[in-house]
């Protein structure tokens, strides 16, 4: 499928800028974004790396590189890339959120919690950070804290299916099957693909009181 005509014009303009100024970090970054949107990850990575080499504050390029490394399954480089991003821009909430997610996948739980809490401090509207923080506290074994975080999340974003799913699992671990059932049903209602194994585990407990 060919790119939309306006996208083609945009790419052509960025390439023209590069011909005139080969070290133009902004044009390199923009071409990286275009390649990333089209799924050309290696090409996008090359552009982002060149943008970083030629620009002073390419923190978004680092975050996009982190996404590419995640798609490649390289979590250590995800951590490195997002650390670079927040070194350049310490108030970049998305960098902390991504860093926290990578630590969560690496089971570096305390580091995950610290990064996710910082992301939320900087931007409380990043709902994915809240959802991952629930998972981090469950990973730590602190079910009560996971429930506290989950309740705040679903109050703030009542139609966020992942939030209801993670809260449901926290209530399930606590043994509060009524609330687990309530939130898993809300997760399904809002389009989240709840894992079939969780649904099967919960089914015998439906209707039980707290």
C-alpha positions in Angstrom: 0.0 0.0 0.0 1.4 3.4 -0.9 1.7 6.2 1.6 -1.0 8.9 1.6 -0.2 11.8 -0.7 0.3 14.2 2.2 2.7 11.7 3.9 4.6 11.3 0.7 5.0 15.1 0.5 6.1 15.3 4.1 8.8 12.6 3.5 10.0 14.3 0.3 10.3 17.6 2.2 12.4 16.0 5.0 14.7 14.3 2.4 15.1 17.7 0.7 16.1 19.2 4.0 18.7 16.5 4.5 20.1 17.1 1.0 20.6 20.7 2.0 21.7 20.0 5.5 22.8 16.4 6.0 23.2 16.8 9.7 19.7 18.1 10.3 18.6 16.2 13.4 14.9 17.3 13.1 14.6 15.9 9.5 16.4 12.7 10.5 14.0 12.3 13.5 10.9 13.0 11.3 12.0 10.4 8.8 12.5 8.0 11.6 9.0 8.6 12.8 7.7 8.0 9.3 9.6 4.8 8.9 8.4 3.6 12.4 4.8 4.3 11.5 5.2 2.2 8.4 6.8 -0.7 10.4 10.3 -0.3 8.9 12.0 -0.7 12.2 15.6 -1.1 11.1 15.4 2.0 8.9 13.7 3.9 11.7 16.4 2.9 14.1 19.1 4.2 11.8 17.4 7.5 11.4 16.9 7.9 15.2 20.5 7.0 15.8 21.7 9.6 13.3 19.3 12.2 14.8 20.8 11.5 18.2 24.3 11.9 16.9 23.4 15.3 15.3 21.0 16.8 17.9 21.5 17.9 21.5 18.0 17.1 22.9 16.7 14.1 21.0 15.0 12.5 24.0 12.0 11.5 21.9 14.3 9.7 19.5 15.7 7.7 22.4 12.2 6.8 23.5 11.3 5.7 20.0 14.5 3.6 19.9 13.4 2.0 23.1 10.1 1.0 21.5 12.0 -0.5 18.6 14.3 -2.4 21.0 11.1 -3.7 22.8 9.8 -5.0 19.5 13.1 -6.7 19.0 12.8 -8.3 22.4 15.9 -6.5 23.8 14.7 -5.3 27.2 18.2 -4.2 28.4 18.4 -1.8 25.6 14.9 -0.6 26.3 16.1 0.4 29.7 19.2 2.0 28.4 17.3 4.1 25.8 14.7 5.4 28.2 17.4 6.2 30.8 19.1 8.3 28.1 15.8 10.0 27.4 15.2 11.0 31.0 18.8 12.1 31.4 18.2 14.6 28.6 14.7 15.6 29.8 14.2 14.7 33.5 10.5 15.7 33.4 9.6 13.4 30.5 6.9 11.2 32.0 6.7 8.9 29.0 10.4 8.0 29.5 9.8 7.0 33.1 6.7 5.0 32.2 8.5 3.1 29.5 11.4 2.5 31.8 9.1 1.2 34.5 7.4 -1.2 32.1 10.8 -2.6 31.0 11.9 -3.1 34.6 8.6 -4.8 35.3 9.3 -7.3 32.4 12.8 -7.8 33.8 11.4 -8.5 37.3 13.4 -5.6 38.7 10.4 -4.8 40.8 11.6 -2.0 43.1 13.1 -0.2 40.1 9.8 -0.6 38.2 7.8 0.9 41.1 10.1 3.9 41.4 10.0 4.7 37.7 6.3 4.2 37.4 5.6 6.4 40.4 7.8 9.1 39.0 5.9 8.9 35.7 2.6 9.3 37.5 4.0 12.2 39.6 4.9 14.0 36.4 1.8 13.1 34.4 -1.1 11.5 36.4 -3.1 10.9 33.2 -0.8 8.2 31.9 -3.2 5.4 32.6 -0.8 2.7 31.3 1.7 3.6 34.1 -1.1 3.2 36.7 -2.0 -0.2 35.3 1.7 -1.3 35.2 2.1 -0.1 38.8 -0.7 -2.4 39.9 1.2 -5.3 38.3 4.4 -4.1 39.9 2.9 -4.2 43.4 1.4 -7.6 42.7 4.9 -8.7 41.6 6.2 -7.4 44.9 3.5 -9.3 46.8 1.7 -6.2 48.1 -1.9 -6.9 47.2 -3.4 -4.2 49.3 -1.2 -1.5 47.6 -2.1 -2.9 44.2 -5.8 -2.6 45.1 -5.3 0.9 46.3 -3.6 1.9 43.1 -6.2 0.1 41.0 -9.2 1.8 42.7 -7.6 5.2 42.0 -7.1 4.2 38.4 -10.6 3.1 37.7 -12.0 6.2 39.4 -9.9 8.3 37.1 -10.4 6.2 34.0 -13.6 4.2 34.5 -13.7 2.9 30.9 -10.0 1.7 30.9 -10.3 -2.1 30.5 -6.8 -3.0 31.4 -7.2 -1.1 34.7 -10.3 -3.2 35.6 -8.5 -6.4 34.5 -5.5 -5.7 36.8 -7.7 -4.6 39.7 -9.8 -7.8 39.2 -6.7 -9.9 39.5 -5.6 -8.1 42.7 -9.0 -8.7 44.2 -8.9 -12.3 43.1 -5.6 -12.8 44.9 -7.1 -11.2 48.0 -10.0 -13.7 47.9 -12.6 -11.0 47.2 -14.3 -12.8 44.4 -17.3 -10.5 44.2 -15.2 -7.5 43.4 -12.9 -9.6 41.2 -16.0 -10.6 39.2 -17.3 -7.0 39.0 -14.1 -5.7 37.6 -13.4 -8.5 35.2 -16.9 -8.0 33.7 -16.1 -4.3 33.3 -12.8 -5.2 31.6 -14.7 -7.3 29.1 -17.3 -4.6 28.7 -14.7 -2.0 27.8 -13.0 -4.3 25.3 -10.1 -5.7 27.1 -9.2 -9.3 26.1 -9.1 -10.9 29.6 -7.0 -14.1 29.6 -9.2 -17.2 29.3 -7.4 -18.9 32.1 -8.3 -16.1 34.5 -11.9 -16.3 33.5 -11.9 -20.1 34.1 -10.3 -19.7 37.5 -12.8 -17.0 38.5 -15.9 -18.8 37.2 -16.4 -21.2 40.2 -16.3 -18.2 42.6 -18.8 -16.1 40.9 -21.7 -15.1 43.2 -19.6 -15.5 46.3 -19.7 -12.7 48.8 -16.6 -10.7 49.9 
